Amino acid sequence: MSNVLVMFQADTEHTEQMALAVAVGAVEAEASIRLRRLAVHGAVEVAHKGYGKLQRADLLWANMIVVGLESATPRADELDGLLSLLREIEPGELDGKKAWTFGSEGLTANRSKAQILVESALKAAGVVLVPIEESSGQGLIERMKQAGRISGK
């Protein structure tokens, strides 16, 4: 069974919905999931509450790490927790783990500055970035579910 960590940065429900679709797809593929929202302390909750704070244990638990980034430009106040954890991880602890990111438009070939920053930090920590091909002919939420199914295998 695969362990999929889905974390997302969102001020609107749109990015949260995409993250939830990835999580649903992973569950459909029989994976275990953890959902975490990247937000500054005291930020207003989006539609659902109680995602919990990202912890080192979440990164160590996951086989696949998925990061959804709503903002195209890096927002240090929201990303600092993730980036700090990645810097603190001992060399080799995340080796063999895989990851991919998505932006506010889902899976696109055009990487945002925020995605590039997070992907660089993941690679520096030993995580392997995997390409997730976006399926065509479906709505955005269904495409994100399909990406989750792939991630959960």
Helices and strands as residue ranges (DSSP letters): E 3-9, H 13-28, E 32-37, H 56-61, E 64-69, H 76-88, E 98-102, H 113-124, E 128-129, H 140-151
